[in-house]
Amino acid sequence: MKFGAMVATHIKDWQLLKLAEDLGYDHGWVPDSQMIWSDCYAVLALAAANTSRIKLGTGVSIAPTRIAPVTAHSIASIAALAPGRIFLGMGTGHTAMRVMGMKPMKPKAFREYLRVVRGLLHGEEVSYSLGDETRDIKFLHLDRKFIDIAEPIPIWVAANGPGALRAAGAYGDGRISALNEPPEMAAMSIAAMTTGAEAVGRTLSDDFHTAALTTAVVLGPEEKLTSERVIEQCGSQVAAALHYCYENWQQSGDDSFIPPLVRNLWDEYCAYVTKMSTAESKRYLQIHDGHCSYLVPEERRFITPEAIQTWILAGEPDAIIETLKEAERAGLKEITLLPPMDSARRVFSDFSTHVMARY
C-alpha cells in the first residue's frame, strides 16, 4: 500500500509537500481547479525544486481548461526539475468545470485528449485536432531539456463513470477514484478498464496503479465521531462529497447512488441547497464554497457520524489499518488523503505516526 498526501493548492503553502516527504508519504498530489485554488503547476514547481524523494503530480489536472499539448508540456516542464519523480493525474473537471456552471468533458473527447497527452509524453509524433484543423505534432528541442520526458511520466486517470473508466484502461497507467469503493464496485471498475485497454490492444499490467481519494481522522481511545476535533479534520471532505453527489444528481436526475446511511441527510441537504441565497441560475457559485479547503458553517450540521462513516477513513489505528488491508486485498494500491487546509499538518502527521508507521 502506498500513501498519498493531497493538498489544497495554495501557492504560499507548498511546504506541505515537503512536510509530506519528511513524514514518509510516497506521493504528493496537487489539485487543479482554477476558480478556487492557486495554479497547480506553479505549486508543483516549488515542491519539485525543494524535495528529493517524494513523487509529485497533479491531483488532478483538468482536461477542458487546457489543450492537450499544453498539459503534456506543463507536466514535462515539472519533470525537468525532478526527473523520475513526476506523475500526471488527469480528470474531466467535475469541480473545475461545475464551479463555473459548466459540464465536465465528455468521455469521447476525454479519451482523445488522453491519447494525445500519452503519445507526446512518450516522445511520439501524434495527430492532433484543434477546431477544424488536424496536424501532426511532436515536442522539439528535447536535447535542450526545456522539458524532460526521458524518464516515464505515468498518467493516472480520475475515473468513476463507465466512459472515463474505459478511457483510463485505454490510455492510463493507473486510476484514482473519488472515494474508496466496496470490493464489488472495485471489481466492476477493473472490468471496465480492462475492456478499455483491450479496445486499443493493451492489457492492464500488474503495476497499473489504483488510488482512492478520501481523508482520515485517527481517533483517540473512546473518542466519538461527534467530537469537534473530528468534524474539524474531516468536515470539508464530507461536504465536498455532498457537493459531488448533488452535481451528479442534477446532471442525471437519478439519486439511486446515494448510500443508504446518508439517505435522510441527502434529502435535508437538497432542501438546504434550494434555500441558498444565490439565485438558482448562479447556484454553482455557492455550492462549492469551501470545497475540500474548509467547512462552511452552514454545512456543519451535515457532518454526522453516518456521513463520516460513509466517506471518511475514521477510527482508531487498528481499525483503520484493517480497513486498508481489506482494500489492498481487493486491489487498492494507494490511499490518498485530502484534509482541510487548517488541519492538514495534524492529519498528515497523525496518520503517518499511528497508521503508516505500523502498516
LOTORMI-713024 format. One line per 5 residues: number of its first residue (from 1); their letters; for each residue x, y, z of C-alpha. Coordinates in nm, 4 decimals. Layout:
N
NUM) a) X Y Z | ...
//
This chain:
359
1) mkfga) 0.0000 0.0000 0.0000 | 0.1265 0.3451 -0.0952 | 0.0270 0.6609 0.0904 | -0.0560 0.9882 -0.0790 | -0.0891 1.3410 0.0557
6) mvath) -0.3129 1.5742 -0.1447 | -0.3142 1.9425 -0.0547 | -0.5443 2.2357 -0.1099 | -0.3397 2.4120 -0.3784 | -0.2053 2.7265 -0.2129
11) ikdwq) 0.0979 2.8926 -0.3697 | 0.2227 3.0144 -0.0291 | 0.1825 2.6757 0.1391 | 0.3759 2.4478 -0.0951 | 0.5835 2.3449 0.2091
16) llkla) 0.3060 2.0991 0.2935 | 0.4517 1.8760 0.0248 | 0.7956 1.8924 0.1833 | 0.6322 1.8001 0.5143 | 0.4626 1.5047 0.3448
21) edlgy) 0.8012 1.3883 0.2187 | 0.9515 1.4191 0.5661 | 0.6607 1.2208 0.7131 | 0.7173 0.9334 0.4706 | 0.4351 0.9783 0.2198
26) dhgwv) 0.5006 0.8217 -0.1188 | 0.3073 1.0669 -0.3373 | 0.2218 1.4358 -0.3190 | -0.0869 1.5346 -0.5192 | -0.1678 1.8930 -0.6197
31) pdsqm) -0.5263 1.9615 -0.7380 | -0.6125 2.1809 -1.0342 | -0.9232 2.3988 -1.0003 | -0.8768 2.7480 -1.1375 | -1.1667 2.9263 -0.9663
36) iwsdc) -1.0919 2.8118 -0.6105 | -0.7166 2.7442 -0.5744 | -0.3711 2.8561 -0.6884 | -0.2177 2.7188 -1.0091 | -0.1207 2.3545 -0.9650
41) yavla) 0.1884 2.3684 -1.1856 | 0.3311 2.6694 -1.0025 | 0.2938 2.4845 -0.6721 | 0.4436 2.1682 -0.8215 | 0.7458 2.3612 -0.9467
46) laaan) 0.8182 2.4929 -0.5979 | 0.7717 2.1495 -0.4439 | 0.9823 1.9736 -0.7075 | 1.2695 2.2153 -0.6520 | 1.2593 2.1667 -0.2748
51) tsrik) 1.2126 1.7899 -0.2330 | 1.4275 1.4908 -0.3197 | 1.2315 1.1671 -0.2721 | 0.8535 1.2059 -0.2823 | 0.6806 1.1597 -0.6180
56) lgtgv) 0.4767 1.4624 -0.7217 | 0.1928 1.5210 -0.9625 | -0.1404 1.6770 -1.0396 | -0.4391 1.5603 -0.8437 | -0.5859 1.6016 -1.0976
61) siapt) -0.5144 1.8228 -1.3988 | -0.8371 1.9276 -1.5719 | -0.8682 1.8438 -1.9405 | -1.1237 2.1085 -2.0507 | -0.9234 2.4040 -1.9150
66) riapv) -0.6045 2.3380 -2.1153 | -0.5464 2.1907 -2.4597 | -0.3732 1.8531 -2.4557 | -0.0297 1.9712 -2.5807 | -0.0191 2.2349 -2.3053
71) tahsi) -0.0933 1.9798 -2.0329 | 0.1758 1.7456 -2.1669 | 0.4211 2.0371 -2.1870 | 0.3381 2.1616 -1.8348 | 0.3937 1.8307 -1.6590
76) asiaa) 0.7066 1.7627 -1.8668 | 0.8406 2.1024 -1.7563 | 0.7979 1.9974 -1.3919 | 0.9728 1.6711 -1.4761 | 1.2794 1.8708 -1.5796
81) lapgr) 1.3069 1.9768 -1.2135 | 1.2554 1.6276 -1.0704 | 1.3087 1.3608 -1.3385 | 1.1687 1.0237 -1.2450 | 0.9535 1.1685 -0.9641
86) iflgm) 0.6601 1.3107 -1.1598 | 0.3169 1.1723 -1.2470 | 0.0197 1.3257 -1.4245 | -0.3254 1.2886 -1.2744 | -0.5971 1.3716 -1.5322
91) gtght) -0.9699 1.4325 -1.4971 | -1.2720 1.5670 -1.6815 | -1.3413 1.8536 -1.4400 | -1.6200 1.7570 -1.2026 | -1.5304 2.0513 -0.9788
96) amrvm) -1.3273 2.2842 -1.2004 | -1.5979 2.2989 -1.4652 | -1.9048 2.2844 -1.2418 | -1.7790 2.5718 -1.0283 | -1.8202 2.7775 -1.3479
101) gmkpm) -2.1655 2.6331 -1.4083 | -2.0349 2.4194 -1.6950 | -2.0251 2.0454 -1.7574 | -1.7177 1.8216 -1.7383 | -1.5575 1.6984 -2.0585
106) kpkaf) -1.7500 1.4155 -2.2235 | -1.5932 1.0665 -2.2285 | -1.5259 1.0557 -2.6047 | -1.3381 1.3881 -2.6003 | -1.1554 1.2869 -2.2823
111) reylr) -1.0409 0.9637 -2.4417 | -0.8986 1.1560 -2.7379 | -0.7335 1.4040 -2.5012 | -0.5594 1.1229 -2.3143 | -0.4420 0.9683 -2.6414
116) vvrgl) -0.2659 1.2903 -2.7418 | -0.1105 1.3514 -2.3996 | 0.0112 0.9926 -2.3706 | 0.1679 0.9992 -2.7157 | 0.3502 1.3267 -2.6542
121) lhgee) 0.4829 1.2140 -2.3164 | 0.6162 0.9012 -2.4861 | 0.8078 1.1144 -2.7366 | 0.5813 1.0260 -3.0281 | 0.4531 1.2296 -3.3199
126) vsysl) 0.0755 1.2360 -3.2803 | -0.2215 1.3532 -3.4821 | -0.3878 1.6462 -3.3036 | -0.7061 1.8345 -3.3873 | -0.7948 2.1861 -3.2764
131) gdetr) -1.1173 2.3271 -3.4122 | -1.1436 2.2212 -3.7762 | -0.7688 2.1725 -3.8243 | -0.5737 1.8491 -3.7754 | -0.1952 1.8350 -3.7754
136) dikfl) 0.0830 1.6003 -3.6699 | 0.2721 1.7415 -3.3705 | 0.5672 1.6431 -3.1518 | 0.7959 1.8009 -2.8949 | 1.1058 1.9704 -3.0371
141) hldrk) 1.4405 2.0586 -2.8732 | 1.4264 1.7612 -2.6370 | 1.8056 1.7559 -2.6148 | 1.7978 2.1060 -2.4622 | 1.5892 1.9886 -2.1652
146) fidia) 1.3320 2.2671 -2.1782 | 1.1144 1.9752 -2.0775 | 1.2108 1.6209 -1.9747 | 1.0340 1.3084 -2.0955 | 1.3360 1.0790 -2.0804
151) epipi) 1.2008 0.9263 -1.7587 | 0.8442 0.7890 -1.7743 | 0.5646 1.0190 -1.6573 | 0.2749 0.7874 -1.5683 | -0.0797 0.9072 -1.6338
156) wvaan) -0.3258 0.8304 -1.3547 | -0.6834 0.8954 -1.4623 | -0.9623 1.0139 -1.2322 | -1.2467 0.7843 -1.3277 | -1.5711 0.6657 -1.1735
161) gpgal) -1.8164 0.6566 -1.4655 | -1.8015 0.3830 -1.7332 | -1.6731 0.6063 -2.0151 | -1.3893 0.7527 -1.8079 | -1.3007 0.4056 -1.6775
166) raaga) -1.2669 0.2713 -2.0305 | -1.0524 0.5723 -2.1228 | -0.8325 0.5049 -1.8196 | -0.7816 0.1492 -1.9374 | -0.7037 0.2598 -2.2918
171) ygdgr) -0.4538 0.5375 -2.2209 | -0.3814 0.5467 -1.8482 | -0.1168 0.3890 -1.6306 | -0.3433 0.3986 -1.3284 | -0.6663 0.5309 -1.1864
176) isaln) -0.7774 0.7389 -0.8896 | -1.1358 0.7119 -0.7665 | -1.3233 0.9944 -0.5984 | -1.3910 0.7769 -0.2936 | -1.2872 0.4275 -0.1956
181) eppem) -1.5102 0.1633 -0.3494 | -1.6536 -0.1507 -0.1901 | -1.4977 -0.4693 -0.3320 | -1.7864 -0.5490 -0.5677 | -1.7773 -0.1995 -0.7202
186) aamsi) -1.3985 -0.2128 -0.7484 | -1.4317 -0.5352 -0.9470 | -1.6743 -0.3686 -1.1895 | -1.4378 -0.0729 -1.2321 | -1.1465 -0.3034 -1.3110
191) aamtt) -1.3626 -0.4856 -1.5663 | -1.4480 -0.1570 -1.7395 | -1.0815 -0.0534 -1.7513 | -0.9847 -0.3946 -1.8856 | -1.2398 -0.3533 -2.1651
196) gaeav) -1.0961 -0.0111 -2.2481 | -0.7442 -0.1485 -2.2622 | -0.8432 -0.4369 -2.4868 | -1.0102 -0.1957 -2.7309 | -0.6699 -0.0439 -2.8156
201) grtls) -0.4706 -0.3657 -2.7948 | -0.3391 -0.3113 -2.4429 | -0.3569 -0.5232 -2.1310 | -0.3662 -0.3832 -1.7788 | -0.0241 -0.4560 -1.6347
206) ddfht) 0.0352 -0.5765 -1.2806 | 0.1743 -0.2332 -1.1930 | -0.1405 -0.0476 -1.3081 | -0.1863 0.1950 -1.0211 | -0.5098 0.2260 -0.8222
211) aaltt) -0.5652 0.5051 -0.5700 | -0.8644 0.6228 -0.3683 | -0.9198 0.9798 -0.2500 | -1.0573 1.0476 0.0975 | -0.9189 1.1894 0.4183
216) avvlg) -0.8575 1.0313 0.7559 | -0.9077 1.1012 1.1227 | -0.7201 0.8855 1.3717 | -0.9420 0.8589 1.6782 | -0.8107 0.8537 2.0305
221) peekl) -0.9324 0.5926 2.2827 | -1.3087 0.6271 2.3327 | -1.3218 0.9353 2.1061 | -1.6536 0.9780 1.9258 | -1.7238 1.0826 1.5667
226) tserv) -1.9261 1.3720 1.7068 | -1.6208 1.5393 1.8635 | -1.5337 1.8856 1.7403 | -1.1828 1.7745 1.6508 | -1.3126 1.5003 1.4249
231) ieqcg) -1.5561 1.7327 1.2491 | -1.2874 1.9976 1.2070 | -1.0461 1.7482 1.0498 | -1.2837 1.5847 0.8026 | -1.5821 1.8180 0.7577
236) sqvaa) -1.4679 1.9778 0.4336 | -1.4282 1.6371 0.2665 | -1.7754 1.5230 0.3770 | -1.9240 1.8480 0.2462 | -1.7368 1.8055 -0.0823
241) alhyc) -1.8851 1.4568 -0.1175 | -2.2310 1.6100 -0.0838 | -2.1420 1.8766 -0.3427 | -2.0291 1.5994 -0.5778 | -2.3459 1.3962 -0.5207
246) yenwq) -2.5666 1.6976 -0.5795 | -2.3985 1.7872 -0.9082 | -2.4231 1.4262 -1.0287 | -2.7912 1.4158 -0.9388 | -2.8522 1.7443 -1.1196
251) qsgdd) -2.6911 1.6031 -1.4325 | -2.8568 1.2601 -1.4295 | -3.1814 1.3127 -1.2418 | -3.1102 0.9848 -1.0607 | -3.0117 0.9756 -0.6939
256) sfipp) -3.0151 0.5980 -0.6509 | -2.6382 0.6097 -0.5962 | -2.6773 0.7854 -0.2605 | -2.5552 0.5473 0.0153 | -2.8335 0.4259 0.2466
261) lvrnl) -2.6627 0.5603 0.5596 | -2.6951 0.9177 0.4327 | -3.0315 0.8984 0.2550 | -3.2094 1.1108 0.5182 | -2.9161 1.3516 0.5221
266) wdeyc) -2.9326 1.3732 0.1438 | -3.2934 1.4899 0.1484 | -3.2048 1.7547 0.4059 | -2.9060 1.8695 0.2022 | -3.1159 1.9096 -0.1139
271) ayvtk) -3.3639 2.1204 0.0818 | -3.0730 2.3321 0.2089 | -2.9484 2.3940 -0.1466 | -3.2915 2.5096 -0.2666 | -3.2875 2.7768 0.0034
276) mstae) -2.9410 2.9134 -0.0790 | -2.9205 3.2897 -0.1075 | -2.7693 3.2756 -0.4568 | -3.0107 3.2832 -0.7493 | -3.0809 2.9360 -0.8896
281) skryl) -2.9149 3.0269 -1.2211 | -2.5910 3.1039 -1.0330 | -2.6172 2.8487 -0.7534 | -2.2960 2.6808 -0.8677 | -2.1149 2.9839 -0.7234
286) qihdg) -2.2304 2.8897 -0.3725 | -2.2494 2.5098 -0.3782 | -1.8720 2.4683 -0.3991 | -1.7821 2.7285 -0.1372 | -1.5093 2.5847 0.0862
291) hcsyl) -1.4615 2.2830 -0.1417 | -1.2066 2.0486 0.0220 | -1.0483 2.3512 0.1886 | -1.2659 2.4489 0.4840 | -1.6118 2.3782 0.6200
296) vpeer) -1.8784 2.6392 0.5559 | -2.0551 2.6971 0.8920 | -2.3999 2.6422 0.7406 | -2.2942 2.2913 0.6341 | -2.1698 2.1900 0.9782
301) rfitp) -2.4977 2.0086 1.0534 | -2.4362 1.7651 0.7667 | -2.1157 1.6272 0.9193 | -2.2880 1.3426 1.1003 | -2.1356 1.0156 1.2216
306) eaiqt) -2.3195 0.8363 0.9384 | -2.1716 1.0711 0.6759 | -1.8245 1.0373 0.8243 | -1.8542 0.6573 0.8234 | -1.9662 0.6672 0.4601
311) wilag) -1.6972 0.8901 0.3137 | -1.4063 0.9189 0.5586 | -1.1408 0.6823 0.6891 | -1.2054 0.7420 1.0589 | -1.1304 0.5127 1.3510
316) epdai) -0.8667 0.4049 1.5975 | -0.5375 0.2965 1.4365 | -0.6039 -0.0785 1.4393 | -0.9429 -0.0319 1.2724 | -0.8000 0.1952 1.0016
321) ietlk) -0.5162 -0.0489 0.9324 | -0.7580 -0.3402 0.8971 | -0.9796 -0.1369 0.6609 | -0.6782 -0.0552 0.4457 | -0.5585 -0.4152 0.4389
326) eaera) -0.9026 -0.5260 0.3245 | -0.8952 -0.2610 0.0485 | -0.5469 -0.3735 -0.0514 | -0.6645 -0.7327 -0.0791 | -0.9376 -0.6057 -0.3125
331) glkei) -0.6778 -0.4396 -0.5356 | -0.6268 -0.0885 -0.3979 | -0.2635 0.0251 -0.4133 | -0.2800 0.3738 -0.2626 | -0.4892 0.5712 -0.0148
336) tllpp) -0.4746 0.9458 -0.0778 | -0.5673 1.1970 0.1913 | -0.7042 1.5470 0.1266 | -0.7650 1.7138 0.4641 | -0.8906 2.0713 0.5158
341) mdsar) -0.6235 2.3407 0.4943 | -0.6125 2.4354 0.8614 | -0.5853 2.0742 0.9794 | -0.3591 1.9329 0.7091 | -0.0408 1.9228 0.9130
346) rvfsd) -0.2107 1.7494 1.2063 | -0.3914 1.4990 0.9834 | -0.0813 1.4084 0.7824 | 0.1284 1.3764 1.0993 | -0.1261 1.1688 1.2928
351) fsthv) -0.1783 0.9315 1.0025 | 0.1961 0.8922 0.9472 | 0.2639 0.8212 1.3138 | -0.0286 0.5966 1.4004 | -0.1074 0.4210 1.0708
356) mary) 0.1747 0.4360 0.8178 | 0.4464 0.3547 1.0726 | 0.2549 0.0425 1.1774 | 0.1245 -0.0734 0.8409
//
